[in-house]
Structure formats: C-alpha cells, structure tokens
Amino acid sequence: MDILSAIIMGIVEGLTEFLPVSSTGHMIMTADLLNLSGDKLKTFEIVVQLGAVLAVALLYWRKYMQILRHWRDVKTEKRLNLVHLFLAMVPAVVIGLALHSLIKEYLFGSQTVLISLVAGGVLILIADRKNRKITAETMDDISYRQAFGIGLFQCLALWPGFSRSGSTISGGMLLGTSQKAAADFTFLVSVPIMFGASGLDLFKSRDLLASSDLGFFAAGLAASFIVGLISVVTFLKVIKRVRLSWFAYYRFAIAILFFLLVVR
C-alpha cells in the first residue's frame, strides 16, 4: 500500500462509515480496484475507521459533556442520559463479544456482504414506507424503550455490509422516532461502541503494526477524519429533506456493482 492508496481508502471510509450505505461493501470494492489485500489491509481498515469515529466524537462532544454533567439524572426519560446510551449499546456488545469469532469466520465473505447490502436496503424501504406515529422528534425525546429497541436493531450491523446507521436509523423510525432523531442518536451511540470494537480488533492485530507503516496509516486516518466530518454534517442536513428510501436504491445499485466487481 502506498500513500495515495491509503488516502483513497480513507476518503471512502470517511464518506460511507456513517451513511446507511455499508462502508464494508465500499471498502471491499475499493480495495479490489486498487489491488490491495492481506492482513495488513485489515489492520489499516481498523485504523481508518477510528478516523471516522473521531470525527463524530468531535461533532457531538458538547452532547457527551452534557450527558456526563447530568449523569445522575437517570430517573427521567425527558432528556437523553447515560441510561439511553447503555440500553442502546448492551445488545450489540453482548452478542458481538459472544459471537465475535463466528462473525469473523462466516460473515466476512463477499457473498454474505452482497446479501446484507440488499437486506439492509429492504429494511430501509420498510422503515421509510411504514405509516407511523412519531413520538420522538429529537433525540432528547427518545424513551428508554426506544433506546433499547434501537440497540436491538444495531445487532444487525454485526453482519458486515448491513450498515450500522442503516439498521439503527431504520429501527428508530419503526419505533416512532423522526429520521433526524434516529440519525443523531445513532451517531452518538456509535462512538463508544465503535471505539471499543476497533480498539479490540487493533489490539489483536498489534503484531502486524510496524513503524514503517506509520506514513500510510496516518494518511488514511487523516483522510477518513476530514471526510467523515464533512460527510456527517452534510448527511444531517440532507436527512431533513430527503427520504431514507433513496439510500436503499443506492444500496441496490451498489450491490449490483459489488456483484460484478467482487463476487464474480
């Protein structure tokens, strides 16, 4: 891997990690087009994912500080607090830790990613077209029950290619939140859980790291961070005016391209 390839991969990661389009599918296709492969690539993908996570942490740092300042205020559901975050994280953390090795062994193939691209798109269409009563216009309106339900939907993201934001935003909408509230809550919850997951994977891959890799790892992380900032800010503006189903159609188009480039 050279610096240019690292930057391209970082840009793709930053663009897709927090959109409901599957960053995994895009990263696999990009790596295939750049003729990249091997264990070193997997470690690099973990590093650039952290760049995107850092971008979201920066965007929501005031909200995290507000939650931490009011950490004792957990008896009311009227304002987002630590209980909401805990309820949303527990299902994926428990299932992810229990099935980590099985997921790595059986769900990281190109065919399974192709299926999840389509399945995630179908879920988005169902959520977007279902008639529902919105009970949470903002993420501060989200109830404990809705937070836990969104956490259950987040478990679908353990299937590579399904998309964390796609599954949780769709889940939130099905449970009565607005698109914007579901997106904000998704991004807020994703930071601690992705830091944990990426940190664990990076620790397990520590033997593959070398000082000679620092250049392209840093380039990829920086590109992912900068593009991630732009991507999330833009998405939060667009989601107020655009139906989520457009992302489903995009996923179906990408699934066809993924089939032609990777699976075949």
FIKOLDREN-893664 format. One line per field, with one value per atom (N, C-alpha, C): residue number from 0; residue in one letter; x, z, y. Coordinates in steps of 0.001 Angstrom, whole numbers, m for minus. Example, Ala and Ser with C-alpha at 12.3 -4.5 7.8 and 13.67 -1.06 7.14 Angstrom:
BEGIN
nr = c(0; 0; 0; 1; 1; 1)
rest = c(A; A; A; S; S; S)
east = c(13190; 12300; 13200; 12850; 13670; 12900)
up = c(7800; 7800; 7800; 7080; 7140; 7870)
north = c(m5690; m4500; m3300; m2250; m1060; 30)
! end
This chain:
BEGIN
nr = c(0; 0; 0; 1; 1; 1; 2; 2; 2; 3; 3; 3; 4; 4; 4; 5; 5; 5; 6; 6; 6; 7; 7; 7; 8; 8; 8; 9; 9; 9; 10; 10; 10; 11; 11; 11; 12; 12; 12; 13; 13; 13; 14; 14; 14; 15; 15; 15; 16; 16; 16; 17; 17; 17; 18; 18; 18; 19; 19; 19; 20; 20; 20; 21; 21; 21; 22; 22; 22; 23; 23; 23; 24; 24; 24; 25; 25; 25; 26; 26; 26; 27; 27; 27; 28; 28; 28; 29; 29; 29; 30; 30; 30; 31; 31; 31; 32; 32; 32; 33; 33; 33; 34; 34; 34; 35; 35; 35; 36; 36; 36; 37; 37; 37; 38; 38; 38; 39; 39; 39; 40; 40; 40; 41; 41; 41; 42; 42; 42; 43; 43; 43; 44; 44; 44; 45; 45; 45; 46; 46; 46; 47; 47; 47; 48; 48; 48; 49; 49; 49; 50; 50; 50; 51; 51; 51; 52; 52; 52; 53; 53; 53; 54; 54; 54; 55; 55; 55; 56; 56; 56; 57; 57; 57; 58; 58; 58; 59; 59; 59; 60; 60; 60; 61; 61; 61; 62; 62; 62; 63; 63; 63; 64; 64; 64; 65; 65; 65; 66; 66; 66; 67; 67; 67; 68; 68; 68; 69; 69; 69; 70; 70; 70; 71; 71; 71; 72; 72; 72; 73; 73; 73; 74; 74; 74; 75; 75; 75; 76; 76; 76; 77; 77; 77; 78; 78; 78; 79; 79; 79; 80; 80; 80; 81; 81; 81; 82; 82; 82; 83; 83; 83; 84; 84; 84; 85; 85; 85; 86; 86; 86; 87; 87; 87; 88; 88; 88; 89; 89; 89; 90; 90; 90; 91; 91; 91; 92; 92; 92; 93; 93; 93; 94; 94; 94; 95; 95; 95; 96; 96; 96; 97; 97; 97; 98; 98; 98; 99; 99; 99; 100; 100; 100; 101; 101; 101; 102; 102; 102; 103; 103; 103; 104; 104; 104; 105; 105; 105; 106; 106; 106; 107; 107; 107; 108; 108; 108; 109; 109; 109; 110; 110; 110; 111; 111; 111; 112; 112; 112; 113; 113; 113; 114; 114; 114; 115; 115; 115; 116; 116; 116; 117; 117; 117; 118; 118; 118; 119; 119; 119; 120; 120; 120; 121; 121; 121; 122; 122; 122; 123; 123; 123; 124; 124; 124; 125; 125; 125; 126; 126; 126; 127; 127; 127; 128; 128; 128; 129; 129; 129; 130; 130; 130; 131; 131; 131; 132; 132; 132; 133; 133; 133; 134; 134; 134; 135; 135; 135; 136; 136; 136; 137; 137; 137; 138; 138; 138; 139; 139; 139; 140; 140; 140; 141; 141; 141; 142; 142; 142; 143; 143; 143; 144; 144; 144; 145; 145; 145; 146; 146; 146; 147; 147; 147; 148; 148; 148; 149; 149; 149; 150; 150; 150; 151; 151; 151; 152; 152; 152; 153; 153; 153; 154; 154; 154; 155; 155; 155; 156; 156; 156; 157; 157; 157; 158; 158; 158; 159; 159; 159; 160; 160; 160; 161; 161; 161; 162; 162; 162; 163; 163; 163; 164; 164; 164; 165; 165; 165; 166; 166; 166; 167; 167; 167; 168; 168; 168; 169; 169; 169; 170; 170; 170; 171; 171; 171; 172; 172; 172; 173; 173; 173; 174; 174; 174; 175; 175; 175; 176; 176; 176; 177; 177; 177; 178; 178; 178; 179; 179; 179; 180; 180; 180; 181; 181; 181; 182; 182; 182; 183; 183; 183; 184; 184; 184; 185; 185; 185; 186; 186; 186; 187; 187; 187; 188; 188; 188; 189; 189; 189; 190; 190; 190; 191; 191; 191; 192; 192; 192; 193; 193; 193; 194; 194; 194; 195; 195; 195; 196; 196; 196; 197; 197; 197; 198; 198; 198; 199; 199; 199; 200; 200; 200; 201; 201; 201; 202; 202; 202; 203; 203; 203; 204; 204; 204; 205; 205; 205; 206; 206; 206; 207; 207; 207; 208; 208; 208; 209; 209; 209; 210; 210; 210; 211; 211; 211; 212; 212; 212; 213; 213; 213; 214; 214; 214; 215; 215; 215; 216; 216; 216; 217; 217; 217; 218; 218; 218; 219; 219; 219; 220; 220; 220; 221; 221; 221; 222; 222; 222; 223; 223; 223; 224; 224; 224; 225; 225; 225; 226; 226; 226; 227; 227; 227; 228; 228; 228; 229; 229; 229; 230; 230; 230; 231; 231; 231; 232; 232; 232; 233; 233; 233; 234; 234; 234; 235; 235; 235; 236; 236; 236; 237; 237; 237; 238; 238; 238; 239; 239; 239; 240; 240; 240; 241; 241; 241; 242; 242; 242; 243; 243; 243; 244; 244; 244; 245; 245; 245; 246; 246; 246; 247; 247; 247; 248; 248; 248; 249; 249; 249; 250; 250; 250; 251; 251; 251; 252; 252; 252; 253; 253; 253; 254; 254; 254; 255; 255; 255; 256; 256; 256; 257; 257; 257; 258; 258; 258; 259; 259; 259; 260; 260; 260; 261; 261; 261; 262; 262; 262; 263; 263; 263)
rest = c(M; M; M; D; D; D; I; I; I; L; L; L; S; S; S; A; A; A; I; I; I; I; I; I; M; M; M; G; G; G; I; I; I; V; V; V; E; E; E; G; G; G; L; L; L; T; T; T; E; E; E; F; F; F; L; L; L; P; P; P; V; V; V; S; S; S; S; S; S; T; T; T; G; G; G; H; H; H; M; M; M; I; I; I; M; M; M; T; T; T; A; A; A; D; D; D; L; L; L; L; L; L; N; N; N; L; L; L; S; S; S; G; G; G; D; D; D; K; K; K; L; L; L; K; K; K; T; T; T; F; F; F; E; E; E; I; I; I; V; V; V; V; V; V; Q; Q; Q; L; L; L; G; G; G; A; A; A; V; V; V; L; L; L; A; A; A; V; V; V; A; A; A; L; L; L; L; L; L; Y; Y; Y; W; W; W; R; R; R; K; K; K; Y; Y; Y; M; M; M; Q; Q; Q; I; I; I; L; L; L; R; R; R; H; H; H; W; W; W; R; R; R; D; D; D; V; V; V; K; K; K; T; T; T; E; E; E; K; K; K; R; R; R; L; L; L; N; N; N; L; L; L; V; V; V; H; H; H; L; L; L; F; F; F; L; L; L; A; A; A; M; M; M; V; V; V; P; P; P; A; A; A; V; V; V; V; V; V; I; I; I; G; G; G; L; L; L; A; A; A; L; L; L; H; H; H; S; S; S; L; L; L; I; I; I; K; K; K; E; E; E; Y; Y; Y; L; L; L; F; F; F; G; G; G; S; S; S; Q; Q; Q; T; T; T; V; V; V; L; L; L; I; I; I; S; S; S; L; L; L; V; V; V; A; A; A; G; G; G; G; G; G; V; V; V; L; L; L; I; I; I; L; L; L; I; I; I; A; A; A; D; D; D; R; R; R; K; K; K; N; N; N; R; R; R; K; K; K; I; I; I; T; T; T; A; A; A; E; E; E; T; T; T; M; M; M; D; D; D; D; D; D; I; I; I; S; S; S; Y; Y; Y; R; R; R; Q; Q; Q; A; A; A; F; F; F; G; G; G; I; I; I; G; G; G; L; L; L; F; F; F; Q; Q; Q; C; C; C; L; L; L; A; A; A; L; L; L; W; W; W; P; P; P; G; G; G; F; F; F; S; S; S; R; R; R; S; S; S; G; G; G; S; S; S; T; T; T; I; I; I; S; S; S; G; G; G; G; G; G; M; M; M; L; L; L; L; L; L; G; G; G; T; T; T; S; S; S; Q; Q; Q; K; K; K; A; A; A; A; A; A; A; A; A; D; D; D; F; F; F; T; T; T; F; F; F; L; L; L; V; V; V; S; S; S; V; V; V; P; P; P; I; I; I; M; M; M; F; F; F; G; G; G; A; A; A; S; S; S; G; G; G; L; L; L; D; D; D; L; L; L; F; F; F; K; K; K; S; S; S; R; R; R; D; D; D; L; L; L; L; L; L; A; A; A; S; S; S; S; S; S; D; D; D; L; L; L; G; G; G; F; F; F; F; F; F; A; A; A; A; A; A; G; G; G; L; L; L; A; A; A; A; A; A; S; S; S; F; F; F; I; I; I; V; V; V; G; G; G; L; L; L; I; I; I; S; S; S; V; V; V; V; V; V; T; T; T; F; F; F; L; L; L; K; K; K; V; V; V; I; I; I; K; K; K; R; R; R; V; V; V; R; R; R; L; L; L; S; S; S; W; W; W; F; F; F; A; A; A; Y; Y; Y; Y; Y; Y; R; R; R; F; F; F; A; A; A; I; I; I; A; A; A; I; I; I; L; L; L; F; F; F; F; F; F; L; L; L; L; L; L; V; V; V; V; V; V; R; R; R)
east = c(838; 0; 876; 535; 1259; 382; 921; 212; m1083; m1014; m2198; m3324; m2985; m3996; m4584; m3732; m4191; m5180; m4889; m5777; m7110; m7058; m8298; m9155; m8529; m9268; m9828; m9058; m9518; m10713; m10684; m11806; m13067; m12930; m14095; m14662; m13791; m14237; m14966; m14372; m14992; m16346; m16474; m17726; m18838; m18488; m19516; m19756; m18843; m18962; m20266; m20687; m21872; m23085; m22996; m24162; m24773; m26076; m26725; m26490; m25207; m24883; m23884; m23384; m22422; m20995; m20243; m18833; m18042; m18448; m17740; m17756; m18936; m19049; m18203; m18221; m17442; m15934; m15523; m14103; m13601; m14429; m14038; m13872; m14829; m14747; m13547; m13311; m12183; m10860; m10732; m9508; m9301; m10395; m10314; m9848; m10380; m9994; m8538; m8066; m6681; m5726; m6290; m5493; m4782; m5508; m4968; m5562; m4749; m5234; m4241; m4611; m3706; m4086; m3427; m3717; m3408; m2381; m2033; m3177; m3885; m5028; m6126; m6376; m7417; m7086; m5806; m5381; m5539; m5202; m5352; m6816; m7723; m9148; m9643; m9068; m9423; m8973; m7762; m7206; m8026; m8376; m9125; m10556; m11083; m12403; m12358; m11256; m11097; m11081; m10566; m10575; m11990; m12867; m14265; m14961; m14643; m15242; m14814; m13556; m13062; m13786; m14145; m14875; m16224; m16939; m18250; m18100; m17064; m16821; m16619; m15926; m15706; m17013; m17839; m19093; m20080; m20028; m21012; m20409; m19249; m18582; m19403; m20120; m20942; m22061; m22646; m23720; m23164; m21983; m21366; m21088; m20608; m20335; m21622; m22692; m23983; m24470; m24334; m24765; m23933; m22621; m21749; m22015; m22330; m22630; m23902; m24819; m26101; m26200; m25086; m25063; m25986; m26305; m27203; m28674; m28937; m30316; m30836; m31048; m31461; m32875; m33555; m34910; m35944; m35545; m36459; m35976; m36919; m36586; m36689; m36973; m37251; m35988; m34841; m33587; m32631; m31933; m31021; m29985; m29777; m28824; m28065; m27259; m26413; m27202; m28397; m29212; m29609; m29957; m30280; m29111; m27916; m26732; m26447; m26577; m26319; m27294; m28585; m29600; m29377; m28901; m28678; m27417; m26459; m25190; m25170; m25883; m25780; m26050; m27148; m27416; m26273; m25759; m24691; m23392; m23105; m21878; m21922; m23040; m23172; m23099; m23887; m23914; m22595; m22031; m20767; m19637; m19543; m18495; m18728; m19985; m20304; m20051; m20316; m20236; m19097; m18153; m17092; m16357; m15918; m15138; m15990; m17258; m18153; m18443; m18626; m18876; m17675; m16481; m15258; m15081; m15487; m15257; m16286; m17559; m18630; m19303; m19190; m19949; m19097; m17805; m16954; m16609; m17421; m17200; m17900; m17468; m18050; m19522; m19898; m21299; m22210; m21747; m22566; m22705; m21657; m21731; m22717; m22712; m23657; m25098; m25361; m26715; m27126; m26190; m26516; m26732; m26057; m26300; m27765; m28270; m29659; m30619; m30327; m31211; m31325; m30205; m30234; m31066; m30995; m31809; m33292; m33643; m35051; m35565; m34747; m35144; m35370; m34505; m34656; m35967; m36311; m37563; m38770; m38724; m39828; m40003; m38889; m38955; m39451; m39027; m39380; m40842; m41391; m42747; m43826; m43411; m44390; m45056; m46386; m47107; m46889; m46426; m46101; m46368; m46601; m46779; m45435; m44967; m43677; m43853; m43174; m43236; m41944; m40915; m39621; m39109; m39329; m38872; m37368; m36814; m35375; m34860; m33556; m33029; m33280; m33517; m33849; m35256; m36071; m37424; m37454; m36337; m36299; m36479; m37355; m37624; m36617; m36610; m35741; m36119; m37403; m37863; m37377; m37474; m36992; m35474; m34754; m33298; m32891; m33569; m33253; m33617; m34754; m35161; m34167; m33673; m32655; m31386; m31076; m29932; m30085; m31317; m31566; m31371; m31851; m31651; m30169; m29404; m27976; m27258; m27823; m27218; m27124; m28036; m27977; m26676; m26094; m24852; m23659; m23824; m22758; m22557; m23567; m23475; m22801; m21550; m20814; m21577; m21688; m22399; m23802; m24320; m25689; m25764; m24728; m24617; m25199; m24343; m24790; m25839; m25541; m26505; m27784; m27652; m28841; m29772; m29205; m30037; m30623; m29833; m30325; m31270; m30991; m31920; m33255; m33199; m34429; m35169; m34427; m35049; m35701; m35008; m35567; m36857; m36873; m38077; m39234; m38957; m40003; m40545; m39718; m40117; m40711; m40826; m41521; m40668; m39405; m38580; m38577; m38246; m38063; m36742; m36575; m35312; m34140; m34315; m33233; m32894; m33902; m33653; m32934; m33370; m32724; m31277; m31016; m29654; m28754; m29221; m28426; m28107; m29109; m28908; m27968; m28104; m27219; m25763; m25486; m24111; m23579; m24422; m23995; m23613; m24428; m24185; m23018; m22811; m21792; m20375; m20120; m18745; m18177; m18829; m18237; m18177; m19211; m19229; m18209; m18002; m17023; m15606; m15416; m14101; m13715; m14681; m14409; m14105; m14944; m14765; m13467; m13202; m11977; m10741; m10852; m9725; m9389; m10438; m10230; m9573; m10084; m9509; m8067; m7809; m6462; m5488; m5948; m5104; m4753; m5732; m5487; m4576; m4516; m3689; m2358; m2026; m846; 451; 531; 1759; 1997; 937; 1067; 1508; 1545; 1919; 3439; 3926; 5363; 5562; 6702; 6980; 6988; 7310; 7346; 5952; 4924; 3547; 2968; 3682; 3130; 2651; 3382; 3049; 1686; 1454; 167; m971; m665; m1713; m2179; m1234; m1568; m2318; m1913; m2574; m4015; m4226; m5579; m6461; m5910; m6675; m7061; m6131; m6410; m7483; m7382; m8377; m9751; m9795; m11062; m11675; m10840; m11319; m11914; m11190; m11641; m12906; m12888; m14046; m15230; m14945; m16016; m16752; m16008; m16628; m17590; m17109; m17926; m19136; m18914; m19974; m21117; m20785; m21818; m22594; m21899; m22573; m23524; m23074; m23908; m25108; m24878; m25951; m27042; m26662; m27637; m28481; m27940; m28718; m29638; m29109; m29875; m31038; m30821; m31816; m33110; m33052; m34261; m35172; m34598; m35351; m35494; m34698; m34677; m35176; m36006; m36499; m35369; m35421; m34368; m34326; m35432; m35510; m34492; m34068; m33070; m31770; m31459; m30253; m30441; m31681; m31955; m31713; m32191; m31980; m30483; m29763; m28315; m27666; m28125; m27579; m27813; m28984; m29278; m28353; m28088; m27178; m25756; m25340; m24004; m23916; m25000; m25000; m24742; m25347; m25117; m23657; m23128; m21721; m20793; m21134; m20348; m20324; m21464; m21550; m20649; m20676; m19889; m18390; m18011; m16590; m15942; m16685; m16079; m16539; m17839; m18363; m18050; m18247; m17988; m16496)
up = c(0; 0; 0; m866; m888; m299; m213; 408; m346; m1683; m2478; m2227; m2207; m1928; m530; 425; 1798; 1875; 1147; 1145; 488; m614; m1297; m374; 283; 1203; 2371; 2862; 3953; 3548; 2322; 1817; 1719; 1191; 1064; 2435; 3397; 4759; 5375; 5252; 5815; 5198; 3895; 3197; 3595; 3851; 3960; 5360; 6305; 7605; 8313; 8248; 8992; 8111; 6845; 5973; 5885; 5639; 5594; 4281; 3878; 2566; 2632; 3804; 4022; 3660; 4665; 4443; 4099; 4647; 4383; 2899; 2284; 861; 14; 366; m386; m208; 1004; 1253; 524; 479; m238; m1726; m2305; m3729; m4029; m3166; m3380; m3302; m2309; m2176; m3393; m3921; m5096; m6312; m6479; m7607; m7498; m6250; m6032; m5928; m6050; m5975; m4629; m3554; m2200; m1496; m715; 33; 1149; 1988; 3038; 4421; 5424; 6820; 7147; 6506; 6744; 6362; 5290; 4847; 5900; 6515; 7546; 8734; 9101; 10195; 9798; 8557; 8063; 8112; 7747; 7748; 9159; 10153; 11539; 11905; 11481; 11796; 11154; 9869; 9197; 9740; 10230; 10864; 12103; 12842; 14026; 13631; 12450; 11983; 11827; 11255; 11083; 12434; 13362; 14700; 15429; 15295; 15926; 15385; 14103; 13507; 14180; 14404; 15055; 16518; 17189; 18585; 18697; 17732; 17732; 17513; 16593; 16277; 17447; 18252; 19328; 20724; 20819; 22118; 23133; 22696; 23635; 24223; 23383; 23867; 24852; 24576; 25518; 26855; 26816; 28049; 28825; 28118; 28764; 29456; 28781; 29368; 30602; 30528; 31664; 32838; 32554; 33638; 34383; 33666; 34274; 34443; 34772; 34833; 35917; 36927; 37970; 37575; 36516; 36112; 35231; 35842; 35072; 35409; 36289; 36661; 35661; 34791; 33794; 32398; 31509; 30125; 29261; 29859; 29086; 28509; 28985; 28432; 28279; 27155; 26889; 27999; 28511; 29587; 29387; 30377; 30260; 30119; 30686; 30588; 29138; 28419; 26997; 26237; 26470; 25779; 26178; 27466; 27958; 27325; 27320; 26758; 25265; 24564; 23122; 22794; 23717; 23444; 23883; 24953; 25558; 24588; 23801; 22935; 21981; 21271; 20299; 20979; 22144; 22870; 23308; 23890; 24385; 23240; 22199; 21070; 20300; 20142; 19427; 20103; 21433; 22169; 22135; 22238; 22272; 20922; 19838; 18506; 17655; 18282; 17547; 16584; 17065; 16214; 15097; 15388; 14366; 13279; 13688; 12714; 11799; 12383; 11587; 10615; 11046; 10228; 9120; 9429; 8495; 7788; 8314; 7748; 7021; 6893; 6223; 4795; 4187; 2799; 1861; 619; m351; m617; m633; m888; 262; 1490; 2635; 2701; 2321; 2275; 1202; 56; m1015; m536; 161; 677; 1673; 2542; 3559; 2946; 1843; 1139; 709; 158; m300; 889; 1875; 3042; 3791; 3928; 4586; 3812; 2494; 1662; 1820; 1923; 2123; 3463; 4505; 5820; 5754; 5062; 4919; 4217; 3152; 2442; 3345; 4129; 5047; 6056; 6626; 7636; 7037; 5816; 5191; 4754; 4372; 3821; 4845; 6020; 7038; 7634; 7695; 8362; 9859; 10481; 11892; 12571; 13853; 14656; 15273; 14993; 15524; 16954; 17875; 19291; 19771; 18925; 19291; 18119; 18187; 17123; 17197; 18415; 18621; 19455; 19544; 20305; 21805; 22281; 23691; 24013; 22989; 23189; 23207; 22890; 22803; 24185; 24268; 25536; 25766; 26991; 27293; 26431; 26232; 25418; 23982; 23431; 22067; 21981; 22996; 23005; 22982; 23787; 23813; 22485; 21918; 20631; 19530; 19535; 18561; 18770; 20040; 20341; 19764; 19796; 19208; 17688; 17056; 15613; 15278; 16189; 15955; 15831; 16414; 16314; 14862; 14012; 12594; 11952; 12507; 11963; 12221; 13066; 13268; 12015; 11151; 9855; 8893; 8524; 7674; 6396; 6113; 4932; 5212; 6398; 6710; 6982; 7574; 7903; 9272; 10148; 11499; 11448; 10690; 10631; 9917; 8895; 8189; 9091; 9890; 10765; 11917; 12518; 13695; 13324; 12228; 11802; 11393; 10649; 10273; 11504; 12441; 13676; 14456; 14562; 15270; 14636; 13308; 12603; 12823; 12788; 13031; 14455; 15368; 16774; 17112; 16104; 16336; 16437; 16040; 16055; 14663; 14610; 13313; 12703; 11410; 10758; 11430; 11698; 12294; 13691; 14512; 15870; 15840; 14940; 14823; 14370; 13434; 12942; 14038; 14742; 15828; 16893; 17287; 18341; 17858; 16609; 16016; 16092; 15683; 15685; 17112; 18021; 19408; 20034; 19786; 20367; 19695; 18413; 17649; 18156; 18705; 19087; 20152; 21318; 22321; 21869; 21176; 20791; 19692; 18768; 17705; 18204; 19162; 19786; 20440; 21139; 21808; 20823; 19791; 18807; 18020; 17572; 16811; 17686; 18944; 19869; 20096; 20232; 20423; 19204; 18023; 16788; 16594; 16927; 16760; 17723; 18940; 19916; 19425; 18847; 18341; 17113; 16422; 15218; 15476; 16745; 17091; 16522; 16319; 15794; 14330; 13658; 12250; 12059; 13149; 13076; 13101; 12309; 12267; 12028; 12451; 12301; 10835; 9950; 8521; 7953; 8692; 8236; 8639; 9467; 10064; 9015; 7934; 6919; 6295; 5731; 5066; 6059; 7273; 8297; 8690; 8897; 9283; 8167; 6929; 5788; 5672; 5827; 5751; 6881; 8095; 9252; 9083; 8632; 8441; 7374; 6266; 5201; 5689; 6437; 6980; 7952; 8782; 9772; 9096; 8159; 7491; 6665; 5865; 5024; 5889; 6989; 7902; 8480; 8872; 9381; 8356; 7126; 6063; 5763; 5726; 5381; 6395; 7681; 8714; 8766; 8710; 8725; 7537; 6366; 5168; 5283; 5787; 5923; 6866; 7976; 8940; 8356; 7400; 6724; 5674; 4947; 3867; 4416; 5549; 6082; 6476; 6661; 6988; 5776; 4566; 3344; 2406; 2596; 1667; 2362; 1699; 2250; 2321; 3337; 3550; 2431; 1733; 690; m433; m648; m1686; m1388; m108; 259; m7; 78; m242; m1721; m2574; m4012; m4341; m3663; m3858; m3468; m2362; m1913; m2959; m3561; m4579; m5787; m6165; m7279; m6927; m5706; m5256; m5172; m4787; m4711; m6096; m7128; m8494; m8882; m8572; m8877; m8089; m6834; m5971; m6561; m7056; m7671; m8898; m9738; m10970; m10713; m9693; m9446; m8527; m7504; m6439; m6459; m6429; m6260; m7476; m8667; m9882; m10072)
north = c(m1189; 0; 1242; 2223; 3486; 4586; 5797; 6910; 7239; 7242; 7578; 6570; 5284; 4257; 4434; 4779; 4987; 6148; 7236; 8399; 8057; 7332; 6934; 6064; 5094; 4234; 5044; 6005; 6853; 7693; 8220; 9017; 8173; 6967; 6074; 5729; 5445; 5136; 6334; 7517; 8710; 9022; 8783; 9044; 8082; 6836; 5790; 5233; 5451; 4804; 5145; 6407; 6816; 7085; 6720; 6781; 5381; 5284; 3956; 3229; 3114; 2552; 1391; 1064; m16; 379; 773; 1094; m165; m1307; m2566; m2893; m2824; m3115; m2173; m886; 97; m112; m469; m689; m1934; m2975; m4197; m3903; m3163; m2836; m1943; m957; m55; m801; m1676; m2473; m3363; m3901; m4760; m3955; m2756; m1904; m1451; m1265; m838; m2022; m3232; m4460; m4592; m4330; m4429; m5646; m6317; m7474; m7802; m8769; m9229; m8750; m9303; m8979; m7520; m6965; m5564; m4641; m4997; m4201; m4189; m5335; m5418; m4513; m4483; m3610; m2149; m1828; m464; m32; m920; m593; m273; m935; m634; 774; 1134; 2454; 3568; 3408; 4481; 4573; 3469; 3516; 4400; 4323; 5178; 6654; 6961; 8341; 8864; 8044; 8433; 8568; 7673; 7728; 9000; 9371; 10595; 11827; 11791; 12907; 13089; 11991; 12065; 12472; 11967; 12349; 13858; 14446; 15891; 16648; 16161; 16843; 16820; 15763; 15600; 15793; 16399; 16466; 17254; 18293; 19057; 18199; 17349; 16473; 15454; 14916; 13978; 14668; 15892; 16632; 16890; 17214; 17438; 16166; 15045; 13772; 13442; 13661; 13359; 14295; 15563; 16504; 16125; 15524; 15148; 13631; 13003; 11542; 10985; 11784; 11306; 11427; 12163; 12435; 11306; 10139; 8966; 8507; 9244; 8858; 9355; 10263; 10792; 10448; 10203; 9910; 11164; 12308; 13513; 14150; 13737; 14236; 13061; 13041; 11940; 11817; 10603; 10396; 9087; 8742; 7546; 6263; 6219; 5006; 4753; 5809; 5648; 5028; 5552; 5041; 3595; 3306; 1956; 958; 1305; 407; 170; 1199; 1073; 280; 252; m431; m1890; m2212; m3541; m4690; m4669; m5834; m6160; m5145; m5398; m5799; m5215; m5561; m7025; m7435; m8807; m9807; m9579; m10514; m10464; m9262; m9134; m9877; m9770; m10476; m11987; m12396; m13825; m14500; m13767; m14372; m13807; m13111; m12428; m13350; m14484; m15395; m15985; m16289; m16845; m15816; m14563; m13491; m13322; m13304; m13158; m14324; m15512; m16700; m16869; m16582; m16933; m15750; m14540; m13422; m12393; m12627; m11651; m12070; m12920; m13295; m12328; m12293; m11363; m11666; m12951; m13301; m12882; m13043; m12638; m11120; m10406; m8934; m8489; m9171; m8854; m9027; m10118; m10369; m9293; m8906; m7903; m6522; m6214; m4961; m4867; m5955; m5992; m6018; m6865; m6982; m5659; m4960; m3653; m2648; m2707; m1827; m2106; m3374; m3756; m3220; m3333; m2810; m1299; m587; 860; 1199; 456; 700; 460; m603; m909; 225; 680; 1740; 3047; 3338; 4613; 4653; 3512; 3484; 3129; 2695; 2307; 3554; 3542; 4626; 4506; 5576; 5506; 6842; 6773; 7983; 8339; 9557; 9991; 10491; 9831; 10217; 10854; 10853; 11454; 12275; 13592; 14471; 14713; 14758; 14938; 13778; 13639; 12503; 12654; 13878; 14059; 13556; 13301; 12777; 11253; 10620; 9159; 8535; 7549; 6870; 5748; 5211; 4071; 2872; 2682; 1558; 1690; 2881; 3101; 2938; 3406; 3268; 1796; 989; m443; m1101; m694; m1249; m917; 314; 711; m123; m411; m1264; m2658; m3178; m4497; m4459; m3394; m3258; m3105; m2504; m2333; m3680; m4711; m6048; m6509; m6009; m6372; m5901; m4828; m4280; m5191; m6204; m7181; m8035; m8021; m8689; m7703; m7922; m6973; m6640; m5365; m4921; m4426; m4725; m4321; m2825; m2256; m839; m538; m8; 358; 1461; 2510; 3612; 3188; 2345; 1873; 1091; 190; m642; 160; 1047; 1780; 2926; 3627; 4679; 4059; 2967; 2270; 1777; 1202; 722; 1839; 2968; 4111; 4594; 4670; 5113; 4141; 2844; 1852; 1930; 2434; 2548; 3919; 4796; 6053; 7304; 7243; 8452; 9086; 10353; 11001; 10543; 10780; 10420; 11121; 12415; 13206; 12719; 12422; 11935; 10598; 9715; 8401; 8533; 9459; 9659; 10215; 11248; 11831; 10793; 10032; 9024; 7924; 7546; 6531; 6968; 8199; 8693; 8798; 9254; 9422; 8081; 7064; 5742; 5039; 5342; 4611; 4857; 6045; 6389; 5448; 5297; 4397; 2941; 2481; 1069; 784; 1742; 1533; 1725; 2629; 2762; 1430; 833; m435; m1551; m1668; m2737; m2555; m1325; m1069; m1243; m794; m962; m2424; m3255; m4694; m5319; m4979; m5525; m5057; m3797; m3254; m3925; m4196; m4885; m6290; m6974; m8323; m8317; m7175; m7075; m6363; m6167; m5357; m5924; m7230; m7829; m7454; m6976; m6614; m5163; m4398; m2991; m2838; m1903; m1623; m130; 383; 1811; 2239; 1332; 1653; 1904; 1466; 1639; 2993; 3727; 4938; 5943; 6090; 7077; 6863; 5667; 5483; 5257; 4760; 4659; 6063; 6984; 8355; 9069; 8846; 9474; 9004; 7714; 7170; 7658; 7701; 8167; 9632; 10464; 11888; 12101; 11369; 11495; 11066; 9973; 9481; 10474; 11087; 12054; 13286; 13867; 15095; 14843; 13784; 13478; 13037; 12339; 11934; 13127; 14155; 15382; 15971; 16115; 16701; 15820; 14515; 13571; 13596; 13563; 13518; 14831; 15956; 17265; 17383; 16963; 17026; 16097; 14893; 13916; 14418; 15030; 15522; 16654; 17390; 18422; 17803; 16835; 16202; 15379; 14709; 13780; 14495; 15806; 16571; 16739; 16614; 16904; 15705; 14687; 13549; 12292; 11544; 10281; 9263; 8425; 7425; 6393; 6222; 5199; 5418; 6674; 6930; 6190; 6027; 5284; 3789; 3316; 1915; 1655; 2559; 2397; 2430; 3301; 3363; 2036; 1448; 167; m920; m929; m1938; m1769; m505; m245; m690; m404; m815; m2335; m2989; m4452; m5058; m4461; m4940; m4739; m3556; m3272; m4186; m4427; m5316; m6730; m7175; m8495; m8581; m7550; m7553; m7450; m6667; m6416; m7441; m7892; m8700; m10156; m10358; m11724; m12589; m12044; m12813; m13031)
! end
